[in-house]
Amino acid sequence: MFNFSFDKRTIYIIIIILVLFAFAQYATNPGALFNLAISIPGVLIAITFHEFAHGYAAYKLGDNTAKMEGRLNLNPLSHIDPIGGLMLLVAGFGWGKPVHVNPSNYTRKYSMEKGEAIVSVAGPAMNLILAIVFTLIYYAIYKFTGITFLNSTVGYIIMLLIQYTIAINIGLGVFNLIPLPPLDGSKIIMPFLPYNAKEWFRNNEQIFYIIFVVIWITGIAGVIISPVINAVSSGIMYLGKLIFGV
């Protein structure tokens, strides 16, 4: 997912400041702190499956780097980056430990560029699939359990956990489709660009990293993708309602 090619220390200092500021706000708001805690399972699920999907796609294309590094599993400890996980909790977007791949190992059925695009899209696609699956679970519970369960403390917490898991997966999936390094979208668009555009993109990659950091820290990224997230959420929720007739 994220793979910064410049000094990480500056990024991490900024991130830590943002995290500390966010936690200071949560400390004065017990309700927000509860919501933060209940979103943890969704964060673990979203990041773990996202990174696993990258590694599995690369493996299916002939590269066993992720397998050799022990990343082809669904153990959150193999995939969670502490800072990235915290950012996903407090800011709504974050990252896991980047899955290392070697495009030169990919099957020659696809070019290395197309192989990279396939591996990159696997992560966001997995998040959107998970969002659909949990939406179906949500409406199945809503339809087939009684009102007593839904109004109980256990029922409320279960439904809230599912809601947060859906929202986090949609947010992570859409966010990573932004076509800027170090996000997955930057590799997904490569096969569709003309040669000169590809060369310009590669030669100016550091500029795009800076642009990404600026729009991320200033909140512009959230403004840009919020309409997309809302549209995807509405579409998935509509699908769930349609299937279960609620």
RAFEN-V880519 format. One record per residue. OMEGA is omega in degrees with one decimal (999 if undefined). NEAR is the number of other ideal C-beta (glycine too) atoms within 8 Angstrom. Layout:
BEGIN
OMEGA_NEAR + OMEGA_NEAR
END
This chain:
BEGIN
177.5_15 + 176.7_10 + -176.2_6 + -178.3_8 + 175.7_8 + -173.2_7 + -178.0_5 + -173.8_7 + 179.5_6 + 178.9_8 + -177.3_10 + 176.9_9 + 178.6_8 + -178.3_10 + -179.2_11 + 177.7_9 + 179.3_8 + 180.0_12 + 179.7_12 + 178.2_8 + 179.8_8 + -179.5_10 + 176.5_9 + 177.3_8 + 179.7_9 + -176.3_11 + -179.6_7 + -177.5_5 + -177.4_8 + 179.3_5 + 178.4_6 + 178.6_9 + 176.0_10 + 178.8_8 + 177.7_9 + -178.7_11 + -174.9_7 + 177.7_11 + -177.4_11 + 178.3_9 + 179.0_10 + 178.1_14 + 180.0_13 + -179.8_11 + -174.9_12 + -177.4_15 + -177.9_19 + -178.6_15 + 178.9_12 + -177.4_18 + 175.9_17 + -178.3_14 + 176.1_12 + -177.4_16 + -178.3_14 + 178.5_11 + 178.2_11 + 179.1_15 + 179.5_12 + 177.6_6 + 174.9_13 + -179.2_8 + -177.2_12 + 180.0_8 + -179.3_11 + 179.4_16 + -179.7_10 + 179.7_6 + 176.4_7 + -177.3_7 + 179.4_14 + 177.4_9 + -179.3_7 + 174.6_6 + -178.4_7 + -178.7_9 + 179.6_5 + -169.2_10 + -173.8_13 + 169.7_12 + -174.0_11 + -179.4_6 + 179.9_11 + 177.5_15 + 177.2_14 + 179.7_11 + 178.2_14 + 178.6_16 + -169.9_11 + -176.5_12 + 178.0_9 + 174.2_7 + -176.9_11 + -175.9_15 + 174.5_10 + 175.6_15 + -179.7_10 + 175.8_9 + 180.0_11 + 178.2_8 + 177.7_12 + -175.9_7 + -179.5_9 + 177.5_5 + -176.1_9 + 176.0_12 + -178.4_7 + 173.9_4 + 177.2_3 + 172.8_10 + 178.6_6 + -179.4_9 + 178.4_8 + 177.1_9 + 177.8_14 + 179.3_12 + 179.5_13 + 179.6_11 + -178.5_13 + -177.9_12 + -177.5_10 + -178.5_12 + 177.4_15 + 178.9_15 + 177.9_10 + 179.2_13 + -179.9_16 + 176.0_13 + 177.7_8 + 179.0_13 + 178.6_14 + -179.0_11 + -178.9_8 + 174.4_12 + 177.2_13 + 176.5_11 + -178.8_9 + -177.2_13 + 174.6_13 + 177.0_9 + -178.5_12 + -175.5_11 + -168.9_9 + 173.6_5 + -177.7_8 + 179.7_5 + 179.2_5 + 179.2_6 + -176.7_9 + -179.3_12 + 179.1_7 + 178.7_8 + 179.5_5 + 179.3_7 + 179.6_11 + -177.8_10 + 179.2_9 + -179.0_9 + 178.6_12 + 176.3_9 + -179.7_11 + 179.2_12 + 179.8_9 + 179.1_13 + 177.7_14 + -176.5_15 + -178.4_10 + 179.2_15 + 177.8_16 + -179.7_15 + -179.5_11 + -179.8_16 + -178.6_17 + -178.7_12 + -177.7_11 + 176.8_14 + 175.3_11 + -173.8_11 + 176.7_8 + 172.2_12 + 11.0_9 + -175.1_11 + -177.6_14 + -177.2_12 + -179.0_13 + 178.3_13 + -179.6_10 + -175.7_11 + -173.3_10 + -178.0_12 + -176.3_8 + -178.6_4 + 173.1_9 + -173.1_5 + -177.9_6 + 179.5_6 + 177.9_8 + -179.4_10 + 178.8_8 + 179.8_8 + -178.7_12 + -178.0_7 + -178.2_6 + -175.9_8 + -179.1_10 + 178.1_8 + -180.0_7 + 175.4_12 + -179.5_14 + 177.9_8 + 179.8_9 + -179.0_14 + -179.0_10 + -177.2_9 + 178.0_11 + -176.4_9 + -177.7_8 + -179.3_6 + 180.0_6 + 180.0_9 + 179.0_12 + 178.9_9 + -177.9_7 + -172.7_9 + -179.2_11 + 178.0_8 + 179.4_6 + 178.7_9 + 179.8_11 + -179.8_8 + 178.7_8 + 179.5_13 + -179.8_11 + -179.9_8 + -179.9_8 + 178.1_14 + 178.1_9 + 178.6_8 + 179.8_10 + 178.6_14 + -178.9_10 + -177.6_7 + -175.4_8 + 175.8_11 + -179.9_6 + 999_7
END
